[in-house]
């Protein structure tokens, strides 16, 4: 693996900065002048530590992974995990690892990061006291909370020591675990480093409203065990009964390795480096939170990334320097926006502050300008940080107008901020507006995702994503919301028009609000909207001609023009008689049978004229349509649950059946799948469903927005430990809100991501359907009640109506003649289609151009 | 197969032009606007469509891209000023008047003449 002439580079640490560094090096070194070995002590490769709390919000360790697929498959890049460097032998230019490996180096990069500072509190070493730094720490916290919940009858409690940025993140994590957190901060306000006194006051009231108890101006005197719990005493005399304690009181640079080998370190820690990030040994560099540049530690990921690019450049012969970095921060803590940028504390001499505080709206904004009131120096935003991305880019520039107008929360008055080309839009990846705009025009980028992939802007903390959208718009990229050439509005707007104007036919809708006579895009959309509004059987009147072929024949079309039939088997529960009946019908009609992924049985190979006869037999045996053909609820998958399983804690089968029967037939923008698991082992794979329910000791956890298929996504946790009634009420609202507002063929996964302007969609969703922030919940509840009351089996609806039935013929002038193009041969004891054979050589071009492939039944 | 009433009429003299034979396939009243049906004439499957304005068009029922006999089950609509049907399998759009595929100009399906006689739909074969 060593080629001649390659020099050896050893990187100690595989955190965010260490990983970014090797990626930048690999990018700049296509000829592989460097042979790179990265050593990480954690059991897993680099992950997104900034997003750590999302680990309790549905994300897995894999979701947080930062290493591109196949990165370390490169022969010149090796990663050793679960291994530490124990010493650096500078004279020999080699490092020794905990596995006894000796690795020679030509250059060594220390990216050892930082460790959490634990104040010297008696009892801080007790079990159930944690720090908040790694995925392993979070797993420990989760296990302790689970153990506490199984023994406590009441609500469990936790304490976070430290009310800074990380402390509030930790409090957020505890809250996601269903724990009521206490936050203890020595300073007289929360986030003392980022927020001034005015912002701190508002922040405290916003945070307290979220079931977090804040203790300011005090600290922890001691922690003792109290039975299986902990008892903490604060210096102000307060006593707290606790299940877990999390120390999150700041970080300290990890410089031990450097100290041991005699490198220069700062008086208060940190490996001293020059502006090229080089230590006192010319072969050794230090980057990220372990490095002391210009006499300070830069404890944010953005400056760390800048140091990574400086060293990558230097190793490739460049001369870039680190000249300080933007320490602006913006975060959303428990739904509360907090941002600070530039000289937030107005520490420059003579600096002036302009503040607007609105406790009624829950927002505070401050702008710091120089003594001439000409140059913007910095600012603080609490409660509403929507102006952060534009205000931050003004730092060091001329004040563009009245400072109050800039920060007051008034509607856009046309006083739009125009950014200069060199304004830094993304501070994490250090990308300027000019770089983004030229990428947009030169590469023809049209979507935010493409801009992120191309420029790396928006890939760190994500706070500039809204700015990327406006840059796209500014560059003339129009994002059309038109459904198709016949309707200029989006599906959601069309839904509202049809609902409010009480339109009931396609002709009324297209003549009033569209053009032409529709197409295969808008007609099924309108059919679905009408069905969602309970306008009778989907094959009545004009509606029949709007349906896509699957809905029109209440079955799924296959490649040869035959159909498959899927009866509902709610929750996957079926009697032996039911199985026998399905088997007998399949045998009588010579159908191919297969078990689907949604716990039911697919019967394939039926011709159009056979469908009603097959339905008749199924309906007589007690079955009904399973809506496998519709953009509708498909199945609610379940595990066997507490009635049989030795691990089950709730009856998942009964809940799955009840949910499937409640939402059956609900027409929606795309198919909906659900799952119910009877315990945390998750055998029903509920977290990959649009709606997933997982049993807990105390009730049910609700997850939404999951997806398998083309773009897998884990669902987000929406509710914790709720009873059956609140669970069903919330699912009702979730589904109805989705039905009304999603785009055509948009699954709940991307819909949830798009909510709230694409920033923290799940928080927006929670505010709408749990807290009723839009005041629409009563309406959604009523709409779902109407759906449940009006449900009728669509197959039976055809069998009982001679007019609908008359459409199920092969040929209008020869109704009983089977379609001669459908034929089968035998395979493994069943039928499979022969052909059909495309008639044209360009069929490949045709099918690749097609908008949607055939649907797989589930 | 075929109906007793639609036998080709014998001609007295050979014509220099190809003779069109008209086959009755159904009553106009049996067709729902914008909802196709399939007719079987001389063993050939023909997709027949009644439009919103009561014009009737007929094209071959076999979707050339898949080989399946399904075009009558597609959604009827318009693209610009053209009346169209979309294949239900992979959504290619065909012009009902010319039979041309609008997404792939080199591909087309056969088109057939249609006339209405006393409320009956007749399809012409050369």
Interface residues (C-beta under 8 A of the other chain):
Chain A: X485 X486 X507 X516 X517 X518 X519 X520 X522 X523 X524 X542 X544 X545 X546 X548 X549 X552 X553 X557 X559 X560 X561 X807 X810 X811 X812 X813 X814 X817 X819 X820 X821 X822 X835 X836 X837 X838 X839 X840 X842 X843 X845 X846 X847 X849 X850 X851 X852 X853 X854
Chain B: X1 X2 X3 X25 X26 X30 X32 X33 X34 X35 X37 X38 X39 X40 X41 X43 X45 X48 X51 X52 X62 X64 X65 X66 X67 X68 X69 X70 X73 X74 X75 X76 X77 X78 X79 X80 X83 X84 X86 X88 X89 X90 X91 X92 X93 X101 X103 X104 X106 X107
